[in-house]
């Protein structure tokens, strides 16, 4: 597939690019600093400079014709409104303008459930979850995109296990590599379209966990 990745230099996106290239997909990696994109010299990877402050029309021109858009950008609290919230919305609008149906959002655990935001580690990222709340809700209720919203637990820089848990009864963390591989595997599971998926580390192989949704 032709895949456009928004926020291609982030921790998850870096691993996602590796996984998608290994699967033979053609990647357009978009970032503020495209020179930092992993595998930028691979023939399957094209890099472009992205500014989420740009207009919908400018973003649509940059994105062009793709089969799927991944939104993995994050401002780490520095630009929540224009990057994490409205920046995401503009890429959704650009997707619809360009006739791109598949849209995969990397979100945050319980981003659509404010009742959980005061608990544990979530209390430390409340403003981020508020931004994701509005972006996720816009994707669900204000677009006709074939979306999947992946809501991982706390990201940790540990070796991936290739095994996860999905659903409500979940753990508290995810190795970044497992989140990336789950994002990549979503392309092979049409049953995940129109779904919000909560995930954490677990004991079920990723493909099997996604097939069960």
N, C-alpha and C positions, 0 to 999 in steps of 0.2 A: 504494500500500500504506500501511497504518498502521505507522509505524516509531517505535520507542522507542530513544533514544540515551542510553546511560549514560556520563556524563562529557562533557557537551555543550559545555563551554567550553574544552576542550583545543585544541591547535593543529590536530590532524587533524580533530577533530569540527567545528570552526568551518568548515573547508572542506567537510566532508562534508555539513553542513546545507545549504550553498549548492547543492551538486550535487544533493542529493535534492529540494530545493524546485524546482530547475530542471527536474527530471524529473516534477514534479507529485505527489510523495508527501506524505502527511500526517505531520508530525513531532511527537513529544512529546520535547522536549529536557530532559533531567534533569541537574541539576548542583547542587553545594553552593551556588553563587551564581547562581541562574537569571537574575538581573538582568543578567548579563554575557553571556547567550546572544546570538549573532548572529541577525539577522532576527527578533528576538522579537516584533515587531509585524506580521510577515507573517501573513496569514490561514491559511497552511498550517502555522504553527509555534505550538505550545503549550509553555509552560515550566512545569516543576515542580521543587520543591526535593527533592534526593536526598541521603540520608545512607547510605553503604554500611556503616555500623555498625549499621543497623537490622536487625530480624529478617527472616527469609524471608517471614513472613506480612505484615509491614508493606510489604516491597518488592513482594510480589505484589499487594497492594491498590493501591499507587501505580502499578504498571505497567499493570494492567488488561488489556483485550483488545487485542492487537496482532498484526500479521502477522509482524513480525521484530524482534529485539532486536540492537542493536549495542553491544558493550562496548568503549568507547574510553577508559575512565577510567585514570588513572595518578597515583600519589602523588609521582612524581619522587623516590623513595627515602625519603619521610617517613612512610609508613604502609603498607609493602609487604605485611605479613601481612593486615591487615584490609581493605585496598582492592584491591591488585593480585592477591592470592591468594584469600582467603576472601570478599572482597566480590564478586569475579567468580563464585565458586561459588554464592553465595546468589542471584545474579540468574539463574543457570542453574536452580536449584531452583524459583525463583519462576516462571520461564518454563514449566517442566513442570507446576507446580501450576495455571497459568492456561491450559494447553493450547496454548501457543505453541510451534511446532515449529522455526522458522528462527532460528538464533542465529549471529551473526557476531562473531568475536573479533579485535580488533587486538592482535597479539602482538609478538614480537621475533625477529629473525633467529637461527635455530638454538636457539630456546628449548627445544626438545625434544631437543637433541643436546649434552649436557654436554661432550663431547669437544672442542667448539669454543670453550668459554667462556673459555679462557685466551688466545685469539688477538686481537691488535689492539685495536680499540675495544670488543669484547665484554668484555674483562677489566675495563673500567671500570664495567660495569653488571651484574656477576655476580649481585649480590643481587637485582636486578630480574629477571634471567633465571631465577633459582631460583623466584621467586614465579610467573612465567609458566609455568615448567615444571609446577608443581603445578596451576595453573588449567587449562592446556591439556590435561594428562593427564586431569583430572577430566572435562572436556568430552567428550573422546574415549571414555573408558572407563567413566564412571559416569553418563552421561545417554543418553537416546534422541533427543536433539535433532538436527535437520538442521543440523549445524555447518559453518562454514568458518572456518579459522584463517589469517589473513593475517600473515605474518612478514616485514616489510620490513627493509631494511638501515638504516643510520644515517640519521635524518631530518635534512634540511637545508632551510633557509629560502631556497630558490632558486625561480625560476619553473618551473612544471611544463612538461613536454614532451609529455605525453599518450602517452608510449612507455615501455615497461618490458621487463624480462627476468624470466621465472619459471623456477624450477627450481634445480638445484644449482650450475651454472656461472654465477655471478652477480657483480655488482659490489659496491661497498661503501657506496653511499648512495642515497637517494631524496628528491627534492623532496616536501615535505609535500603539495602539491597533487596530485601523482600518486598518492600513497597514498590520499588521500581519494577521488579519482575512481575508483580501483580498487575501493575498498570499495563505492561506490555502484553500480558496474557489476556487482558480484557478484549483485545481485538479478535481473539479466537473464540469468544463466548458471547454469541448474540443474545443469550438469555439475560445478560447484564444490562442491556439497553433499558432505559427508563427506571434505573434502580439507584438507590443510595446504599452504599455498602460500607458498613463499619468493619474494621479489621484490626487484628493485633497478632502477635506471635501465637503460634499454636502447634498442633500436631498433624494437621491435614495438608497434604501436598497442594500447592497453589491451584493447579489446574482442577483438581478434584473439588476443592473448596468452592471455586467459582462455578463449576458445573452444578453444584448443589443449590445454588441461589434460586 
